[in-house]
Amino acid sequence: MLKVDGFDKAIIGEVISFNRPNVLCYSIGGIIDIMVKRDGMTVDEAYEFFDYNIAGAYHGEGTPVFLADLEWSDV
């Protein structure tokens, strides 16, 4: 399974699907929180960075998935 470097605290589980490799599932809210707190980004900057550089990156079958969760407050 592939990981997104620097965002381990935003991992919320593993996605298991028939006839596909298991992949990690990340909380989008968790990723945004990390970038705001760690990197000093605004929420809008963090979402833009996430959309283009993280969600928009495909690295083959093991590419993680991202959950648009309703609430995140654990980072």
Buried (B, 14 or more C-beta within 10 A) or exposed (E): EBEBEEBEBBBBEEBEEEEEEEBBBBBBBBBBBBBBEEEEBEEEBBBEBBEEEBBEEEEEEEBBEBBEBEEBEEB
